[in-house]
Amino acid sequence: MAKIPLEKIALVILGFFVIWNLIFIDWFIFKGKKEAVNSPISTPITNSEQSINENQTIVSKEPAGTCVGDCLKTLEASISAVNKKIAEVEKKIPTSTTTQSTGAKVAYLPIGVSGASTSLTDFETITSGQEIYLDPVDFPGYKNMRLQAYIKVLSGNGKTFARLYNPTDGLAILDSEISTTNENFTLVESGTFRLPSGKKLYKIQLKSLTGYEASVQLARIKVEF
């Protein structure tokens, strides 16, 4: 199940409290207006009644519908709770600096789709499109390269080897060699190597020790910077 980002959770919480406060304030205003409308029409006050009222303690001079006393305290407490909740959520939201990736930059260069060989004693160059032209100057600052490929040996009998070969100079890239004894295609990665200078053609070579078919799929070169 996908994880919901904390930013979305914070916005949902903030929106909930804002809407709740608006409803709360509107309710008090509506209540005040309703009381003002339903209040009885005042009758004229005689001089004697006015004199008596002036001597009495004034309880409140606030007009009907005004939010005072407990109402105001309730609103202030609600706003304070909302601000506190927002501050707590903001502390939990990670900053951009903590999510930056520190992993090494890599690039993948596909060589071919599939190929097979039944050579017993030596490597055989695959001719079915398993090739690529490379020049190290096209990858400024690269640290090293690795050969990756899915390889297998038929029925798991014996062992399959694969490597990069440079027909331009007639040289194999020895550190690119990979191997497996599995009967199913298995992803294998070589050790690190660097290419000789200049633009050259590179192909895949396969070898089987027992005469059982050696196969390769989805070979590629991993460039690490």
C-alpha positions in Angstrom: 0.0 0.0 0.0 1.4 3.4 -1.0 2.5 5.6 1.9 0.7 9.0 2.1 3.1 11.9 2.2 3.2 13.9 5.6 2.7 17.1 3.6 -0.8 15.9 2.5 -1.7 14.8 6.1 -0.7 18.3 7.4 -2.9 20.1 4.8 -5.9 17.8 5.6 -5.5 18.5 9.4 -5.1 22.2 8.9 -8.2 22.4 6.6 -10.3 20.4 9.1 -9.5 22.9 12.0 -10.1 26.0 9.8 -13.5 24.7 8.7 -14.4 23.7 12.2 -13.6 27.2 13.5 -15.6 28.9 10.8 -18.6 26.8 11.6 -18.1 27.6 15.3 -17.9 31.3 14.8 -20.9 31.4 12.4 -23.0 29.5 15.0 -22.4 32.1 17.7 -23.1 35.0 15.3 -26.3 33.3 14.1 -27.4 32.6 17.7 -26.9 36.3 18.7 -28.9 37.5 15.7 -31.7 35.1 16.5 -31.9 36.3 20.1 -31.9 39.9 18.9 -34.8 39.2 16.6 -36.8 37.2 19.2 -36.3 39.7 22.0 -39.6 41.5 23.1 -40.1 45.2 22.1 -39.1 47.4 25.0 -41.7 49.7 26.5 -41.0 53.3 27.5 -39.4 53.7 30.8 -40.9 56.1 33.3 -38.7 58.6 35.2 -39.1 56.6 38.4 -38.1 53.3 36.7 -35.1 55.1 35.1 -34.0 56.4 38.5 -34.2 52.9 40.0 -32.2 51.4 37.1 -29.5 54.0 37.4 -28.9 53.0 41.0 -28.6 49.3 40.1 -25.3 47.7 39.3 -24.7 47.5 35.5 -24.2 43.9 34.6 -23.4 44.2 30.9 -23.7 46.8 28.2 -22.7 44.5 25.3 -25.3 44.4 22.4 -27.0 41.2 21.6 -25.1 38.9 19.3 -21.7 39.9 20.5 -19.3 37.1 21.5 -18.0 37.9 25.0 -17.1 36.1 28.2 -17.1 32.3 27.8 -17.7 32.6 24.1 -14.5 34.6 23.5 -12.5 32.3 25.7 -13.7 29.3 23.8 -12.7 30.8 20.5 -9.3 31.8 21.8 -8.8 28.2 23.1 -9.8 26.7 19.8 -7.4 29.0 17.8 -4.6 28.2 20.2 -5.2 24.5 19.8 -5.1 24.8 16.0 -1.8 26.7 16.1 -0.3 24.1 18.4 -1.4 21.3 16.1 0.0 23.0 13.0 3.4 23.5 14.8 3.5 19.8 15.8 2.7 18.7 12.2 5.3 21.1 10.7 8.0 19.6 12.9 7.3 16.1 11.5 7.5 17.2 7.8 11.0 16.4 6.5 13.0 19.1 4.9 14.4 18.8 1.3 17.9 18.4 2.6 17.1 15.1 4.3 15.6 13.5 1.2 18.4 14.2 -1.2 20.1 11.1 -2.6 23.8 10.6 -1.9 24.2 7.5 -4.1 26.6 7.4 -7.0 25.4 8.4 -10.4 25.2 5.6 -13.0 24.4 5.1 -16.6 23.4 1.9 -18.5 24.4 1.2 -22.1 22.5 -1.7 -23.7 24.5 -4.1 -25.9 22.0 -6.5 -27.3 18.9 -8.6 -26.7 19.9 -12.3 -26.9 22.5 -14.7 -28.2 23.9 -18.3 -27.8 27.1 -20.3 -28.3 28.2 -24.0 -27.9 32.0 -23.5 -28.1 33.8 -26.1 -25.9 37.3 -24.7 -25.3 37.3 -21.0 -26.2 35.2 -17.9 -26.3 33.0 -17.4 -29.4 31.9 -13.9 -30.5 28.2 -13.5 -30.7 27.2 -12.0 -34.1 23.4 -11.5 -33.5 23.5 -7.7 -32.7 25.4 -8.1 -29.4 27.7 -5.1 -30.0 28.2 -1.4 -29.2 30.6 1.4 -30.2 32.2 3.2 -27.2 34.6 6.0 -26.6 35.7 6.9 -23.0 35.7 10.6 -23.9 31.9 10.4 -24.1 31.8 9.7 -20.3 33.9 12.5 -18.7 34.7 11.8 -15.1 33.5 8.2 -15.0 35.2 6.0 -12.4 34.7 2.6 -13.9 32.5 0.3 -15.8 30.9 -3.2 -15.2 29.4 -5.8 -17.5 25.9 -6.9 -16.6 23.9 -9.7 -18.4 21.4 -12.5 -17.9 23.3 -15.8 -18.7 22.6 -19.5 -18.4 23.9 -22.9 -19.4 21.4 -25.5 -20.9 20.1 -27.9 -18.2 22.6 -26.5 -15.7 25.2 -28.8 -17.1 28.7 -27.3 -16.8 29.4 -23.6 -16.7 28.8 -20.6 -19.0 31.2 -17.6 -19.3 30.6 -14.2 -21.0 32.8 -11.2 -21.5 33.4 -8.1 -23.6 35.6 -8.3 -26.7 37.1 -5.5 -28.8 37.4 -6.7 -32.4 38.9 -3.4 -33.4 42.1 -4.3 -31.6 41.5 -8.0 -31.3 41.6 -7.8 -27.5 39.2 -9.0 -24.7 38.3 -7.0 -21.7 39.4 -9.6 -19.1 38.0 -7.9 -16.1 34.5 -7.9 -17.7 34.2 -11.7 -17.5 31.1 -13.2 -15.8 29.9 -16.8 -15.3 27.1 -19.0 -14.0 26.2 -22.7 -13.6 22.4 -22.0 -13.5 20.0 -23.5 -16.0 17.8 -20.4 -15.8 18.7 -16.9 -16.9 20.5 -15.2 -14.0 21.7 -11.6 -13.8 25.4 -11.5 -13.2 27.7 -8.5 -12.8 31.4 -8.3 -13.5 34.2 -6.6 -11.6 35.3 -3.1 -12.6 37.2 -2.2 -15.7 38.2 0.9 -17.8 38.2 1.1 -21.6 41.2 1.9 -23.7 41.2 5.3 -25.4 39.5 5.9 -28.7 36.2 4.9 -30.3 36.1 1.1 -30.6 33.6 -1.7 -31.3 32.7 -4.0 -28.4 30.9 -7.4 -28.7 29.8 -10.2 -26.4 31.7 -13.5 -26.3 30.4 -16.7 -24.8 31.9 -20.0 -23.7 30.5 -23.3 -22.5 32.8 -25.9 -20.9 30.7 -29.0 -21.6 29.2 -28.4 -25.0 25.8 -27.5 -23.6 24.4 -24.3 -25.1 25.5 -21.1 -23.3 23.0 -18.2 -23.7 22.9 -14.5 -22.9 20.1 -11.9 -22.7 19.9 -8.2 -22.1 23.6 -7.5 -21.8 24.5 -4.0 -20.9 27.4 -1.9 -19.5 27.0 -0.1 -16.2 28.9 3.2 -16.1 29.7 4.5 -12.6 30.6 8.1 -12.0 
